[in-house]
Amino acid sequence: MKLFATDYDGTLLVDGNIKTEDLSSIDQWKANGHLFVIDTGRSMESILEQVQKYLLPVDYFITNNGGMAFDAQKNEIFSTYLEPILAVDIMYMAKMVGSIVSYVVNDGFYRHRILVNDQLEDKRYPDLACDMSEAQLHAQGKYAQIVLSMDTKEQALQLEKRLNAHFSDGIVAYANQYVVDVVPKNISKATGIARICERHHIAKQDVYTLGDGNNDIPLITYGLHGAAVSWASKDVQAHASQVVDSIAELLGGE
């Protein structure tokens, strides 16, 4: 048995579309008896909407940049959470940074959005309703991931550096386009892959991975067949064993 794990946004889903040839290659991969994993920064709630839309045959979901994992029946395989006081500190900090549009807190499955600055355009979460107050969110006490939505990509990169410098004992921050994902320290997209490989006794030489962003580098470097898409940055491509134009190209013949 082999395992293929792919990032979702910008890798499997590109410009709001999934290529027919990629869907066919995934179906063939599954027919050959292998596992298909989506490894994403999204919440379980969010990625399930996409899976249902495109009828993707997923065996495992790794969400929150590696902090959570679920099987095909939505059973939780493992979970990690931010230290509550630290998480609330970051939420308070979000109100002090003028370039933050909103922040979204993931409780492990569902998302909850707080609008910070209604004068800026929310490029990542324009349609996600605010379903609870800030006080209710602070009282919840369960935070798997915080996603800070920024006004520009450059501001997201700056905030990534700031968060990693100030909260390095407890978190890792990943800039991803217009947002910054904040997850518990020592968590990455490789964390979930390692757990699933251990569960199924899959060796690294049988692991195929694909990504496009900086937060995908741990995923790309986990197995022996780590690939980057051709539109990824040169830095991301430098960590890959190969650069491909599609999932079909990576999985061809496997």
PyMOL commands that set and color helices and strands:
alter all, ss='L'
color gray80, all
select helices_A, chain A and resi 20-31+44-54+64-66+84-94+134-140+153-166+189-200+204-206+214-220+234-237+247-251
alter helices_A, ss='H'
color red, helices_A
select strands_A, chain A and resi 3-6+35-39+60-63+68-71+76-79+100-106+111-115+145-150+171-176+179-184+207-211+225-229+242-244
alter strands_A, ss='S'
color yellow, strands_A
deselect
rebuild
show_as cartoon
